[in-house]
Amino acid sequence: MMDAMRALLFSIALLVPLTLPMLGADMTTLTISVKSPGGKPVESASVIVKFVQGHSAAKFGKKIRKEWELRTNQEGFVKIPPIPQGKILVQIIAKDYQTFGDYFEVDEEQKTLDIKLNAPQPQYSAH
């Protein structure tokens, strides 16, 4: 687990200098906080962020990454590298919680989304 986390941090450290020249008024640095219904952080939740539509998906002829799949840290946070501003889809999958999915408009340079996951619904049968 620690090796995977180190590899992820190393990858992010390599990508940040490459994306800095692309930063501008049309990019957002996104932080997502995932919590349980009681307000406790949800660790290792799978967070998928997809850029759906918006201001600019490409800049200076370079393709900008538009989809991320990350996991929350021990505090329930995940930081997304700069993403184009506009409409994004956020999906969260965590063990023992309902899957979350919703669209958000992002139009600031930095934005934090606070997500509360619900407990799973009891299963029932019609038979």
Secondary structure, DSSP 8 states (H G I E B T S, - for coil): -HHHHHHHHHHHHHHHHHHGGG-STTEEEEEEEEE-TTS-B-TT-EEEEEEEEES-SEETTEE---EEEEE--TTSEEEEEEEESEEEEEEEE-TTS--EEEEEEE-SSEEEEEEE-----------
